[in-house]
Amino acid sequence: ALAVLPPPTRLTVHGEGDRRHRAELEALAERLGVGDRVTFSSGPRDQVAAVYAACDALLFPVSWREPWGLVPLEAMAASCPVVATRAGGGAAEYLRDGANCLQIAPDQADELAAAVTRLAGDPDLRGRLVAGGRETAARFTEAAFHAGLEQRLRDTVARGVLA
């Protein structure tokens, strides 16, 4: 997608990850002629929110059924709009196209580029997605997760069923 976006567009890939995969991504960027527009970075966990906040958008173009998808929620909490795939999994529980993110089909670079272009050209859309994202992130806090898990355990014990 970066190869079809205008030259000022840059991509930052942040995180440790697998070294071999990073080398594959670097080689792909060079092959596509966008190596000078891609930055790979990492840093302490407590700086991740600042990384999100410094970005114009978070791209979450997974092609697998992501079991949960914490990354979009972290970005939403940092007021960073999200562009994500409709790949299913846990992220489908909270991603809402046009309400808290823009969604695209998996493995569709042209759709990803179009979504990034749309977001860049529509400040009102950006504002709606940021507001919707903050609302979503507020519902999925660690405390809410623990409370939900505790309630499910209580319900299971009350039924006398341990499965």
HELIX and SHEET records of a PDB file:
HELIX    1   1 LEU A    2  VAL A    4  5                                   3    
HELIX    2   2 ARG A   19  ARG A   31  1                                  13    
HELIX    3   3 GLY A   35  ARG A   37  5                                   3    
HELIX    4   4 ARG A   45  GLN A   47  5                                   3    
HELIX    5   5 VAL A   48  ALA A   54  1                                   7    
HELIX    6   6 LEU A   70  ALA A   77  1                                   8    
HELIX    7   7 GLY A   90  GLU A   93  5                                   4    
HELIX    8   8 ALA A  109  GLY A  121  1                                  13    
HELIX    9   9 PRO A  123  ARG A  139  1                                  17    
HELIX   10  10 GLU A  142  ARG A  159  1                                  18    
SHEET    1   A 2 LEU A  11  HIS A  14  0                                        
SHEET    2   A 2 VAL A  38  SER A  41  1                                        
SHEET    1   B 3 LEU A  58  PHE A  60  0                                        
SHEET    2   B 3 VAL A  82  THR A  85  1                                        
SHEET    3   B 3 LEU A 102  ILE A 104  1                                        
END                                                                             
